[in-house]
Structures are given as C-alpha cells and as structure tokens.
C-alpha cells in the first residue's frame, strides 16, 4: 500500500508542477525542488540507460501528471490573468517568493565568511541579469540588428517546412528544454517570448520538430546541470535564486502594473488590493507548506 501511495505521489507532484508551468513567471523546476523531486528527476534522466525500466516508469508517471496539469490549467490560468490580473498575479507572486527559502536551504557553507556572502550575492545578480536578458531577448536582438524591428515572434507558426523554419523550430525546442530543466526559468513565459501563445496552435511539422529537439535538449542539459549542482552547489543555487527573483519582475511588469492602470474607482482599488494581499499570503504560505513534502 505504501509503495502504491509513493508511486501515486509522484504523479500528484507532476500534476502540481505541470500546473505551475502554466503560470508566466513561475518555474516548474523551482516547484520540483520545493516538492523534493528535482534530484530524482535528474537521476532518472541521466540514469535512463543504467536502469531503463524503473527510471522510465518514474518519468512516465511524473510526465503524465505534469502533462495533465499543464493541459488543464494552461488556458484557464491565461483567461483568469486576463480577467483578474492583479489578484491572480499576487497569488503566484507569493508562490514564487515562498519557494525561495527551500532554494536557500540548499546552500550550506561550512563557514559563512564575508567572501562567501559577496560571492553568493554576485552569482545571484548574474542569475537576475540572465533572466532579464531572456525576457527582453526580442528587444536585444532588434538592438543588435540580428532581426528586424517589425519582428514580434521568434517562431514562424506557418506549416511550411523550409530550412530556416526547421532551424527556428529546433532552436525553439532547445530553448524550451532549458526552461523546463533549469529552476527559476518560467516555461510558459519563455513560450510567450518565443511567440507561442498556445501549444495546440502550432502546425504539426513545427510541433514534431520542437518536440524532438525538446527531448534531445533535456537529455543534453541534465548531466552538466547535475554535475554543477553537486560540484559547485552554492554558486549554482545562487544563480537559480537569481533566476527566481528575476522572474518576479516579469509578473510585476506584465500583469500587476498594467492591472492597476486599468482601475479607476477608489473602491475598486481598495477591494483589489485587499483580495491581492489575501491571495499573496495564501500563495506564500501555500508554498512554504508544500516544502514540507520535500523529503517524501
């Protein structure tokens, strides 16, 4: 019975992580660390050839739950963000912050010297800079002259199979795989940056090529990531915390500021702030509670 519950919990955690991936600014990787399943995921992917049966079955259970959560909540959360941008964003803003203590607990210095603190902060700032750079990749590429000023998407969504389109689809799959694997990088926000508003809207050739390159990218990045997390634990997790902190700016800029700009009546402001505060606290303490399952 206990074995069944443990196997079922893997699918439940996958469902929770998949649901979180539907939220722009929220990282499924961070949620996996909070729920204590991230290391097992890396081990299962990297050890797939050593113990194919057990690792593959684990990945199927986790992936099935994640896929269900993502499909069920992707469109719903997008719709809720359109109707109630500030309260819904406040909920996930709190959830993101609630995951930071678990990440910080991974950094265990033998001696918290001034040098260690400065190094940790600098690595964290690097993570913030990377996330902000990714969030404004279109603007950066336009500024560098790599793409035209009229380009609004990095992905060509027509079904025409041409060499440039294939190259774009391959790069898209690789980029999304990085977002899936790296904690602190929001998969849904990355899809928005790439110009993919709905996964199901992609033509079949694009979907197939992106899917293949996505799988290849996941297997390519997990080994060096696991090595970095074991060999350079403090710097790696400091960068990841920077990713998480940087993602907060996306939530704030994309939904909270524009949401307040749309309000007019004073009572609407008061009610919105009250509901947002309640949901923020709910998201914050909800993630802190979820971290209790990190050793399950």
For each residue, the residues with C-beta under 8 A, 3 or more apart:
1: 4 5
2: 5 6
3: 6 7
4: 1 7 8
5: 1 2 8 9
6: 2 3 9 10 296
7: 3 4 10 11 61
8: 4 5 11 12
9: 5 6 12 13 296
10: 6 7 13 14 37 58 61 62 65
11: 7 8 14 15 61 62 64 65
12: 8 9 15 16 65
13: 9 10 16 17 32 35 37 62 65 293
14: 10 11 17 18 61 62 63 64 65 66 69
15: 11 12 18 19 65 66 68 69
16: 12 13 19 20 31 35 65 69 290
17: 13 14 20 21 28 31 32 35 37 65 66 69
18: 14 15 21 22 28 65 66 67 68 69 70 71 73
19: 15 16 22 23 69 70 72 73
20: 16 17 23 26 27 28 31 69 95
21: 17 18 26 27 28 66 69 70 180 186 187 188
22: 18 19 69 70 73 74 76 77 78 188
23: 19 20 26 77 92 186 188
24: 81 186 188 189 192 250 251 254 255
25: 92 93 96 186 189 247 248 250 251 254
26: 20 21 23 30 31 92 95 96 186 188 247
27: 20 21 30 31 96 182 183 184 185 186 187 243 244 247
28: 17 18 20 21 31 32 66 180 187
29: 32 33 38 180 181 182 183 184 185 240
30: 26 27 33 34 96 99 103 183 184 240 244
31: 16 17 20 26 27 28 34 35 99
32: 13 17 28 29 35 37 38 41 183
33: 29 30 36 38 99 102 103 106 183 294
34: 30 31 98 99 102 287 290 291 294
35: 13 16 17 31 32 38 290 291 293 294 296
36: 33 39 293 294 295 296
37: 10 13 17 32 40 41 62
38: 29 32 33 35 41 42 183
39: 36 42 43
40: 37 43 44 58
41: 32 37 38 44 45 59 62
42: 38 39 45 46 222 225 226 229
43: 39 40 46 47 55 226
44: 40 41 47 48 55 58 59 62
45: 41 42 48 55 59 218 219 222
46: 42 43 222 223 226
47: 43 44 50 51 55
48: 44 45 51 52 55 56 59 219
49: 52
50: 47 55
51: 47 48 54 55
52: 48 49 55 56
53: 56 57
54: 51 57 58
55: 43 44 45 47 48 50 51 52 58 59
56: 48 52 53 59 60
57: 53 54 60 61
58: 10 40 44 54 55 61 62
59: 41 44 45 48 55 56 62 63
60: 56 57 63 64
61: 7 10 11 14 57 58 64 65
62: 10 11 13 14 37 41 44 58 59 65 66
63: 14 59 60 66 67
64: 11 14 60 61 67 68
65: 10 11 12 13 14 15 16 17 18 61 62 68 69
66: 14 15 17 18 21 28 62 63 69 70
67: 18 63 64 70 71
68: 15 18 64 65 71 72
69: 14 15 16 17 18 19 20 21 22 65 66 72 73
70: 18 19 21 22 66 67 73 74
71: 18 67 68 74
72: 19 68 69 76
73: 18 19 22 69 70 76 77
74: 22 70 71 77 78 188 198 199
75: 78 79 198
76: 22 72 73 79 80
77: 22 23 73 74 80 81 88
78: 22 74 75 81 82
79: 75 76 82 83
80: 76 77 83 84 88
81: 24 77 78 84 85 88 89 255
82: 78 79 85
83: 79 80
84: 80 81 87 88
85: 81 82 88 89 255 256 258 259 262
86: 89 90 255 256 259 260 272 276
87: 84 90 91 272 275 276 279
88: 77 80 81 84 85 91 92 255 279
89: 81 85 86 92 93 251 252 254 255 256 259 276
90: 86 87 93 94 256 275 276 277 279 280 283
91: 87 88 94 95 279 280 282 283
92: 23 25 26 88 89 95 96 251 283
93: 25 89 90 96 97 248 251 252 256 280 283
94: 90 91 97 98 279 280 281 282 283 284 285 286 287
95: 20 26 91 92 98 99 283 284 286 287
96: 25 26 27 30 92 93 99 100 244 247 248 251 283 287
97: 93 94 100 248 283 284 287
98: 34 94 95 101 283 284 285 286 287 288 290 291
99: 30 31 33 34 95 96 102 103 244 287 291
100: 96 97 103 104 241 244 245
101: 98 104 105 288 291
102: 33 34 99 105 106 291 294
103: 30 33 99 100 106 107 183 237 240 241 244
104: 100 101 107 237 241
105: 101 102 108
106: 33 102 103 233 237
107: 103 104 120 233 234 237 238
108: 105 233 234
109: 112 113 116 234
110:
111: 116
112: 109 116 117
113: 109 116 117
114: 117 118
115: 118 119
116: 109 111 112 113 119 120 234
117: 112 113 114 120 121
118: 114 115 121 122
119: 115 116 122 123 234 235 238
120: 107 116 117 123 124 234 235 238
121: 117 118 124 125 238
122: 118 119 125 126
123: 119 120 126 127 234 235 238 239 242
124: 120 121 127 128 238 239 241 242 245
125: 121 122 128 129 242
126: 122 123 129 130 239 242
127: 123 124 130 131 184 238 239 240 241 242 243 244 245 246
128: 124 125 131 132 242 243 245 246
129: 125 126 132 133 242 246
130: 126 127 133 134 239 242 243 246
131: 127 128 134 135 184 185 242 243 246 247 249 250
132: 128 129 135 136 246 249
133: 129 130 136 137 140
134: 130 131 137 185 190 193
135: 131 132 189 193 246 249 250
136: 132 133 139 140
137: 133 134 140 141 154 193
138: 141 142 147 151 152 154 193
139: 136 142 143
140: 133 136 137 143 144
141: 137 138 144 146 147 151
142: 138 139 145 146 147 148 149 151
143: 139 140
144: 140 141
145: 142
146: 141 142
147: 138 141 142 151 154
148: 142 151
149: 142
150:
151: 138 141 142 147 148 154
152: 138 195
153: 156 157 194 195 196
154: 137 138 147 151 168 172 193 194 195
155: 168 169 172 194 195 196 206
156: 153 160 164 165 168 206
157: 153 195 196 201 202 203 206
158: 165 203
159: 203 204 205 206
160: 156 165
161: 165 166 205
162: 165 166
163: 166 167
164: 156 167 168
165: 156 158 160 161 162 168 169 206
166: 161 162 163 169 170 209
167: 163 164 170 171
168: 154 155 156 164 165 171 172
169: 155 165 166 172 173 205 206 209 210 213
170: 166 167 173 174 209 210 213
171: 167 168 174 175 213
172: 154 155 168 169 175 176 194 196 210 213
173: 169 170 176 177 209 210 211 212 213 214 216 217
174: 170 171 177 178 213 214 216 217
175: 171 172 178 179 190 194 217
176: 172 173 179 180 187 190 191 194 210 214 217
177: 173 174 180 181 213 214 215 216 217 218 220 221
178: 174 175 181 182 185 217 221
179: 175 176 182 185 186 187 190
180: 21 28 29 176 177 187 214 218
181: 29 177 178 217 218 221 222 225
182: 27 29 178 179 185 221 225 240 243
183: 27 29 30 32 33 38 103 240 243 244
184: 27 29 30 127 131 240 241 242 243 244 246 247
185: 27 29 131 134 178 179 182 190 243 247
186: 21 23 24 25 26 27 179 189 190 247 250
187: 21 27 28 176 179 180 190 191
188: 21 22 23 24 26 74 191 192
189: 24 25 135 186 192 193 247 250
190: 134 175 176 179 185 186 187 193 194
191: 176 187 188 194 196 197 199
192: 24 188 189 195 196 197
193: 134 135 137 138 154 189 190
194: 153 154 155 172 175 176 190 191
195: 152 153 154 155 157 192
196: 153 155 157 172 191 192 199 201 202
197: 191 192 201
198: 74 75 201 202
199: 74 191 196 202 207
200:
201: 157 196 197 198
202: 157 196 198 199 206 207 210
203: 157 158 159 206 207
204: 159 207 208
205: 159 161 169 208 209
206: 155 156 157 159 165 169 202 203 209 210
207: 199 202 203 204 210 211
208: 204 205 211 212
209: 166 169 170 173 205 206 212 213
210: 169 170 172 173 176 202 206 207 213 214
211: 173 207 208 214 215
212: 173 208 209 215 216
213: 169 170 171 172 173 174 177 209 210 216 217
214: 173 174 176 177 180 210 211 217 218
215: 177 211 212 218 219
216: 173 174 177 212 213 219 220
217: 173 174 175 176 177 178 181 213 214 220 221
218: 45 177 180 181 214 215 221 222
219: 45 48 215 216 222 223
220: 177 216 217 223
221: 177 178 181 182 217 218 224 225
222: 42 45 46 181 218 219 225 226
223: 46 219 220 226 227
224: 221 227 228
225: 42 181 182 221 222 228 229 236
226: 42 43 46 222 223 229 230
227: 223 224 230 231
228: 224 225 231 232 236
229: 42 225 226 232 233 236 237
230: 226 227 233
231: 227 228
232: 228 229 235 236
233: 106 107 108 229 230 236 237
234: 107 108 109 116 119 120 123 237 238
235: 119 120 123 232 238 239
236: 225 228 229 232 233 239 240
237: 103 104 106 107 229 233 234 240 241
238: 107 119 120 121 123 124 127 234 235 241 242
239: 123 124 126 127 130 235 236 242 243
240: 29 30 103 127 182 183 184 236 237 243 244
241: 100 103 104 124 127 184 237 238 244 245
242: 123 124 125 126 127 128 129 130 131 184 238 239 245 246
243: 27 127 128 130 131 182 183 184 185 239 240 246 247
244: 27 30 96 99 100 103 127 183 184 240 241 247 248
245: 100 124 127 128 241 242 248
246: 127 128 129 130 131 132 135 184 242 243 249 250
247: 25 26 27 96 131 184 185 186 189 243 244 250 251
248: 25 93 96 97 244 245 251 252
249: 131 132 135 246 252 253
250: 24 25 131 135 186 189 246 247 253 254
251: 24 25 89 92 93 96 247 248 254 255 256
252: 89 93 248 249 255 256 257
253: 249 250 256 257
254: 24 25 89 250 251 258
255: 24 81 85 86 88 89 251 252 258 259
256: 85 86 89 90 93 251 252 253 259 260
257: 252 253 260 261
258: 85 254 255 261 262
259: 85 86 89 255 256 262 263 272
260: 86 256 257 263 269 272
261: 257 258
262: 85 258 259
263: 259 260 268 269 272
264: 268
265: 268 269
266: 269 270
267: 270 271
268: 263 264 265 271 272
269: 260 263 265 266 272 273
270: 266 267 273 274
271: 267 268 274 275
272: 86 87 259 260 263 268 269 275 276
273: 269 270 276 277
274: 270 271 277 278
275: 87 90 271 272 278 279
276: 86 87 89 90 272 273 279 280
277: 90 273 274 280 281
278: 274 275 281 282
279: 87 88 90 91 94 275 276 282 283
280: 90 91 93 94 276 277 283 284
281: 94 277 278 284 285
282: 91 94 278 279 285 286
283: 90 91 92 93 94 95 96 97 98 279 280 286 287
284: 94 95 97 98 280 281 287 288
285: 94 98 281 282 288 289
286: 94 95 98 282 283 289 290
287: 34 94 95 96 97 98 99 283 284 290 291
288: 98 101 284 285 291
289: 285 286 292
290: 16 34 35 98 286 287 293
291: 34 35 98 99 101 102 287 288 294
292: 289
293: 13 35 36 290 296
294: 33 34 35 36 102 291
295: 36
296: 6 9 35 36 293
